[in-house]
Amino acid sequence: MTAESGQGSDTAEVTLCVKGAPQLPSDSFRVAVIGSSCKLSWSAPQDDEKDPIVGYVVEKYDEKTNKWVFLARSQTTSFITGTLALDLEKPEVTPTGVSIMAKWNSLPIDGVKYLVEIKEAKTRRPWTAVTSVDGDSYTITGLTSGVDYTVRVTAITPEAQGSPSEESDVVKCGRVKENEQPSFFLVPENTTVLKGAKMKLLAEFKGHPAPEIRWFKNRKEIFSGQRIWIETSAGVSSLTVSEMREDDEGDYTVSSIIKDSDPNSSKLPRNF
């Protein structure tokens, strides 16, 4: 480059480098239809002539005009058209002691993660984020025994975040109690009851699940009525006779039964 005037001239050298257009993206063009949306993804050109790619132009073919028209620009190698369907169904929850295993249906989307949240059921306490995972299940640990909980899950991608799922069914955390054979550890002692007086027999028992308690007189089961009634709760069963008669004398037996197991009986003293 030379500059001249009446006073003289000067020359400077300028190096001009002409760059060509970037190469086309690689052939691995992928299309994934998800609900009412479509995800396009591709690979960067293998030869970018040492200059980084600053973006991509996405076009679509208009069949009415038979022309390609501008759709969007993307700085990454993917683009989503329409609204990405990220909504999840209600997760299934299973209590395991003081933990809860949550499971949900995963979405057919690459790179999606799932935000798992938990809160105490039927309270105004806020949701607590537990973790973000790639799979379709997660076990939440360290919960409080005896507390009701509910869980929800949200799908998240680099491009968008879905709405939280419907809350799960309410589940109660608690340590599982082992089954225990029913047995009696306290039965009535010898008692003398006067004719016409009130009589009450008590029997204390244990077992898990809670056994069914039955009372018998001379091997015939006794049922509650106007003069005789049976009450059972919290490990104690009682047989009450409001007014004793001579025909109430006999052999009394109390029996505890857990479903699908053998009964356990205790014969009470003949005390009339």
Secondary structure by P-SEA (a helix, b strand, c coil): ccccccccbbbbbbbbbbbccccccccbbbbbbcccbbbbbbbcccccccccccbbbbbbbcccccbbbbcccccccccccccccccccbbbbbbcccbbbbbbbbccccbbbbbbbbccccccccccccccccccbbbbccccccccbbbbbbbbcccccccccccccccccccccccccccccccccbbbbcccbbbbbbbbbccccbbbbbbbcccbbbbbcccbbbbbcccbbbbbbcccccccccbbbbbbbcccbbbbbbbccccc
